[in-house]
Amino acid sequence: MKRLSHRARCMQPSPTLKVSALAKKMMKEGIEVINFGVGEPDFNTPEYIKQSAKQAIDNNYTRYTPSAGIPELKQAIIRKFQRDNGLNYEAENILVSPGAKASLINVLMTVCDPRDEVVIPTPSWVSYESQVWLCDAHPELLEATMSNNFKITAAQLSAKVKTLSNPKVLILNSPNNPTGMVYSREELQSIGEVCLENDMIILSDEIYEKLIYDGNQHISIASLSRELQDNTVVVNGVSKAYAMTGWRLGYMAGPEAIVKKASEIQSHTTSCVNSITQRACVTALDEDDGSVEKMRQEFSRRRDFMCSGLNGIAHVNCVKPQGAFYIMPDVSWYLENNQRGITSSEELCQYLLTNYHLALVAGSAFRAEGFVRFSYANSLDNIRKGIEWFDQGLQSLLKKS
Ligand SMILES: Cc1ncc(COP(=O)(O)O)c(C=O)c1O
């Protein structure tokens, strides 16, 4: 279609939202589908946060707010960074946006010129690549292998950067979607050094910070030195930690020059975040009724159960995730050894949805062909049943139709 921009013609819908929509449609038609495609907690937003939103409406907090966020929320975010990450920021370093997704593209729009290169370690969350293209910059994928627990090394990054002409940004995501992997202090330190040597901005997506297991600790790369803080924009939000995906609030903290410009860009695109959500998020960040920890513990139980269940299936392997609520088994054996002509993770997911009513996301969506992603934002009963169906589905591939 001639009237569409090149940018629009290149865009594909988010594969994770697509799978979820298809699964929901089948459920509406009365089909029992187990949905492991979802990227959101299955819990309700904690009561204390909902109460605060109701109060905000009654107090008529219903108007436009300052574009960068209300001062009370910025202060709550500053306190959060001090408390959780040992990071000190001023109000000028903070920008509140309608979701971490919006924060990320605001940063990329602010720092990327055409032909700038943005290094994205893979497997990676689906939207990074699209967002980089939307900013007319160039995504440069860097594969983190399963044998290295899906983490890139500083040496790998250094070698990659040497092949580039305009390396500008590294996107880091720990805990990671889709692998659940968490970078250690030492790993971050050496990756950070490579970025500093090459004058690269680090865009650190820490949205899964609160969902971390087995005593692992979340470290923000920005907290490792003053120099790293000055070269990093940290993105975080309330969607995953507080089960608030529909409320739409994310935030960034970074060097004033970047945040100021990102805020100006936002003032022309979305104006501000929903005023009621902003009030509720002051409460979410400042108070704690134990709900976040309860959710984390429940996710941890499900992860243990799911990981041992999946690893119990013949020829399926997964690395135990350390954070987030995803698990990504290697199913490549079944793609190479089946009687149904299924050779890609996408075809496998289509087959499992149609025939076994299991909604999964194909690894290819995350640049991880040979894998599928399960979200364990689902009940233990469904996880138990889902693993059985998955096993049956995989074994059916070995028989001729
Ligand atoms: C890694 C990652 N970053 C950012 C986001 C966006 O979160 P938000 O709901 O705050 O836009 C998601 C959501 O799935 C995610 O998985």
The ligand as an ORCA input file, in Angstrom:
! r2SCAN-3c Opt
* xyz 0 1
  C      11.650     -7.157     29.313
  C      10.454     -6.280     29.304
  N      10.631     -4.948     29.310
  C       9.587     -4.106     29.312
  C       8.287     -4.578     29.298
  C       7.164     -3.575     29.264
  O       6.497     -3.415     30.452
  P       5.385     -2.300     30.651
  O       4.109     -3.034     30.905
  O       5.819     -1.494     31.830
  O       5.310     -1.475     29.402
  C       8.044     -5.954     29.288
  C       6.676     -6.476     29.221
  O       6.401     -7.596     28.868
  C       9.157     -6.828     29.308
  O       9.004     -8.162     29.313
*
